[in-house]
Amino acid sequence: MKRLTPLLLLLLPALAGAQDRGAVAFNKACAQCHQARTPTEKPNSLLAVRQPVGPYMDQVLKKKDLSEVRTWVESPHRINPKTNCDTRLLARDDLDALTSYLSTVVVAPPPTRRMRLRKQMDEQVSARNRAAAADKAKSQPKTQGKK
């Protein structure tokens, strides 16, 4: 096992380079219409991000497997002649890198500290609101039926 460790360490830059190459291919051929992942936070209205024209790729990959997405990327107009999807800028040798990159977007990134704190705060506010509503309901006198 000790002999494999140096080999793996030598391969890490190549693997990272392939991942970067896939991200570049995605940005070149797909990012005009698609985002890789569904946003996890609501966008700030002042700094709103452009909404994608096409579906989020992590949502697509929940319904389709990578081979189906690869077939689409190779020739979208064969599958749907009316599509606006244009992948002609994608070199054929970048297709493997793109497919590899897309396989990573299925896994959601870990939530940021800010996201975890926001969720915790939202849960605490909801619990307080429920407790306040329950206290209010207890303090209100029950009304009798109409006379």
C-alpha positions as CSV (number, residue, x, y, z in Angstrom):
1,M,0.0,0.0,0.0
2,K,2.9,2.4,0.7
3,R,4.0,2.1,-2.9
4,L,0.7,3.3,-4.2
5,T,0.7,6.5,-2.1
6,P,3.4,8.2,-4.2
7,L,1.7,7.1,-7.4
8,L,-1.6,8.6,-6.2
9,L,0.1,11.8,-5.2
10,L,1.6,12.1,-8.7
11,L,-1.9,11.6,-10.2
12,L,-3.7,14.2,-8.1
13,P,-2.5,17.2,-10.3
14,A,-3.7,15.4,-13.4
15,L,-7.1,14.6,-11.9
16,A,-7.5,18.2,-10.7
17,G,-6.4,19.4,-14.2
18,A,-9.0,17.1,-15.8
19,Q,-11.7,18.5,-13.5
20,D,-10.6,22.1,-14.4
21,R,-10.7,21.2,-18.1
22,G,-14.3,19.8,-17.6
23,A,-15.4,23.1,-15.9
24,V,-13.8,25.1,-18.8
25,A,-15.7,22.9,-21.3
26,F,-19.0,23.4,-19.4
27,N,-18.5,27.1,-19.3
28,K,-17.7,27.2,-23.0
29,A,-20.5,25.0,-24.3
30,C,-23.2,24.9,-21.6
31,A,-23.1,27.8,-19.1
32,Q,-24.8,30.3,-21.5
33,C,-28.0,28.5,-20.8
34,H,-27.4,26.1,-17.8
35,Q,-26.0,26.3,-14.3
36,A,-24.3,23.2,-12.9
37,R,-26.1,23.2,-9.6
38,T,-29.4,24.4,-8.3
39,P,-28.7,27.4,-6.0
40,T,-28.9,26.6,-2.3
41,E,-29.6,30.1,-1.1
42,K,-32.2,32.6,-2.3
43,P,-30.5,35.2,-4.4
44,N,-30.3,38.8,-3.0
45,S,-32.6,40.9,-5.1
46,L,-30.0,43.6,-5.5
47,L,-27.4,41.1,-6.7
48,A,-29.7,38.7,-8.5
49,V,-28.0,36.2,-10.6
50,R,-29.3,35.6,-14.1
51,Q,-31.7,32.7,-14.2
52,P,-30.7,29.9,-16.6
53,V,-32.7,29.4,-19.7
54,G,-32.2,25.6,-19.5
55,P,-32.5,23.3,-16.5
56,Y,-30.0,23.0,-13.8
57,M,-27.6,20.2,-14.6
58,D,-27.8,18.6,-11.2
59,Q,-31.6,18.3,-11.7
60,V,-31.1,16.8,-15.2
61,L,-28.7,14.2,-13.8
62,K,-31.4,13.1,-11.3
63,K,-33.5,12.0,-14.3
64,K,-30.9,11.1,-16.9
65,D,-27.7,9.1,-16.7
66,L,-24.4,10.5,-17.9
67,S,-24.5,8.5,-21.2
68,E,-27.8,10.1,-22.1
69,V,-26.4,13.6,-21.3
70,R,-23.3,12.8,-23.3
71,T,-25.4,11.7,-26.3
72,W,-27.3,15.0,-26.0
73,V,-24.1,17.1,-25.8
74,E,-22.6,15.3,-28.9
75,S,-25.6,16.2,-31.0
76,P,-28.6,17.9,-29.4
77,H,-30.3,18.6,-32.7
78,R,-30.5,14.9,-33.5
79,I,-32.6,14.4,-30.4
80,N,-34.6,17.6,-30.5
81,P,-34.4,19.5,-33.8
82,K,-36.1,22.5,-32.2
83,T,-33.6,22.9,-29.4
84,N,-31.6,26.1,-29.0
85,C,-28.8,24.1,-27.4
86,D,-25.5,24.7,-29.3
87,T,-22.6,22.6,-28.4
88,R,-20.5,23.2,-31.5
89,L,-17.9,25.2,-29.6
90,L,-17.1,22.0,-27.6
91,A,-14.1,20.1,-29.0
92,R,-14.7,16.4,-29.2
93,D,-11.7,15.6,-27.0
94,D,-13.3,17.8,-24.2
95,L,-16.4,15.7,-24.1
96,D,-14.8,13.2,-21.6
97,A,-13.7,16.0,-19.4
98,L,-17.2,17.6,-19.5
99,T,-18.8,14.3,-18.7
100,S,-16.4,13.8,-15.8
101,Y,-17.2,17.3,-14.5
102,L,-20.9,16.7,-14.8
103,S,-20.6,13.6,-12.7
104,T,-19.3,15.8,-9.8
105,V,-22.3,18.2,-9.9
106,V,-24.7,15.4,-8.8
107,V,-23.1,15.5,-5.4
108,A,-24.3,18.6,-3.6
109,P,-21.5,20.8,-2.2
110,P,-21.4,20.9,1.6
111,P,-23.3,23.8,3.1
112,T,-21.3,26.8,3.9
113,R,-21.1,28.1,7.5
114,R,-23.4,30.9,6.6
115,M,-26.0,28.5,5.2
116,R,-25.8,26.3,8.3
117,L,-26.2,29.3,10.6
118,R,-29.1,30.7,8.5
119,K,-30.9,27.3,8.7
120,Q,-30.4,27.2,12.5
121,M,-31.7,30.7,12.9
122,D,-34.8,29.9,10.7
123,E,-35.5,26.8,12.8
124,Q,-35.2,28.8,16.0
125,V,-37.5,31.6,14.7
126,S,-40.1,29.0,13.6
127,A,-40.0,27.3,17.0
128,R,-40.5,30.7,18.7
129,N,-43.4,31.5,16.4
130,R,-45.1,28.2,17.1
131,A,-44.6,28.6,20.8
132,A,-46.1,32.2,20.7
133,A,-49.1,30.9,18.6
134,A,-49.7,28.1,21.1
135,D,-49.5,30.6,24.1
136,K,-51.8,33.0,22.3
137,A,-54.3,30.2,21.7
138,K,-54.2,29.2,25.4
139,S,-54.7,32.7,26.6
140,Q,-57.7,33.4,24.4
141,P,-61.1,32.6,26.1
142,K,-63.1,30.0,24.3
143,T,-66.3,31.5,22.9
144,Q,-69.6,29.9,23.5
145,G,-71.9,29.0,20.6
146,K,-74.6,31.6,19.4
147,K,-77.5,32.2,21.7
